[in-house]
Amino acid sequence: MSHNIEIQNDSHYPDIDHAQLQKAILTVLQQQEEASDSGVTVVFTDDARVRELNKQHRGTDAPTDVLSFPADPLPPEIMGEDDVAYLGDLIIAFPYTQAQAKRLGHDLGDTLALLVIHGTLHLLGYDHDTPENRAEMWSAQAIALSAMGISDVIVPALEDADHA
């Protein structure tokens, strides 16, 4: 079996390289030695929807670049032989992210790859809520970015952003 990575771009936003984003997620899953039968969904939506989700789930009434929603794992006795261990959803505000990349002078594709790497690490339990956790997460993130051929120079600009 292989990883099941679904990318939903229902608004048909341009300039989204599905193959690059799938590769970024696979890179994280392989580096973290995640079972080969796990799934992730990436949804591209507008700023208003992300703002609504951010307010509802995090208490922050503002848009952000990416939100991570880890899935509750199915108990082993329910999982079938062909079932995929679903890790969760990544919700990306495309207009917000596009404007952020342009404002900071970063390549949009690299920025989107960073967001799915960052979000996937959250789905796997990483967080940046303490200096120690942040150092661990940023290290894993840097390794994945490097494997993708993306400079981690884009990361510091996102450290202060309100993303999860």
N, C-alpha and C positions, 0 to 999 in steps of 0.2 A: 504494500500500500504506500501511498505518498501523501504529502501534505495537501490539504484542500484549502486553497487561498482564493477567495472570491473578492473581486473588486467591482463595486457598484458605482456607476457614474450616471445616474438616472437623469441628471440635468445636462448631460453631455458637455461637461466642461472640457475645453481644449487642453492640449499639452500635457495629458496624463499618460505616462509611459507605463502601461500595465505590466509589461515584462520586467522593467526595472524595479517596480514596487514589489512584485512577486519575488524577485531575486533578493531584494533587501530583507523581506520577511523570512525567506528560506535561509538566508545567511545567519540571521539571529537564531532561528530554530535549530539549525545544524550546530552552530557554535555553542548553544546552550544544551546540546544533546537532547533536544525534545523528541519524543517519540515520533516516528515517521508517519503516524496516522492521526495528525492533529489538524485542526482547521482554524482559520482566521478570516473574518470578513472586514473589508475596508469599504466604508461608505463616504462618498463625496457629497456634500450638501452645502447649503448656503449659510451665511453668518447668522441669520435670524434663528434657524433651527438649532445651531450649535449653542447660541446664546441661551435659548430655551432649555436645552439639555443641561448646560452648565449651571444654570440657575436651579433647575429641578434636582440635580444630583450632587452638586458641589456647593450650592448656596452662593454662587458668584454670578451676578447679573451682568455678564459681559460675554462677548464672543471670545473664542480662543482658537488656536490652530488645530489641536487634536485632543480628542477625549478617548479614553480607553475604558471599555466595559468588559471586564473579565466575566466569563461564563461560569456558572456553577457546574462542576464536573458531575457527570452521571455516575451513580454507584456502579462498581464493577459487575454486580450481579444483573444489572439492567443492560449494560453495554453488550451489544451483539458483536459477533466476530468481525463484521464488516463496518461497524460504527466508527466514526471519527471522533476523537477526543476534541471537542470544540473548545478552543481557548477563549474566544470572545470577539468583540467588535471594536474597530477603530473608526471613529467618526471624525472626518476632516472637513473643516470649513474652507472650501476652496478659495472663495474670494479673499478671505482674511489672509490665507497662506500666500496667495499670489501677490497681494499687496505688500505683505511682510517681506517676501523674497526680493521684490523690486526695490522696496525702501532700503533694504540692507545690502543691495547689490549682489545677491546670491542667485545662483542658478535655480530655477524653479524645480527642475527634476531632482537636483541634489537636496533641496529643502524638503520635497515630498518624501524622498528616501529616508532622510533623517527622521521625519515625523513617523513613518511606519516602523522604523527601527526602534525609536523611542517608545512608541505605543506598544509594540510587540513585547518589549522588555517589561513594560507595566503589566501586560497580560500574563507574563511569566512570574510575576511577583516582585519585580524590582520597583523601587521607589526612590525619591530624592527628598524625603521628609526630614532627614538628619544629615549632617556632614558626612558621616560614615556611609550611609546608604547612597548618598549622592555620589561619593567617590567611586563606590562599587558600580553603580549604574552607569556613570559617565565612562568608566573604564570599559565596560562591556559595549557601550555605545560606540566608543572610539575604535574598538577592535572591529566591530561590524562595519563602520564607515570606511575604515582602512581597507577591509576586504572588498568593499564596493568601489574602491578607488576615489573616495570622496574625502576631502580634507576636513578635519574636525574644526577648522577655523570657523565654520558656521555655527557650531554649538554654543560658544559663549554668548552670542546674540540672543539665543533662545533661553538661556539660563534664567533671565529675569522675566520672561514671558509667562503668563498664567496658563500653562498647559498641563495636561495630565494624560 
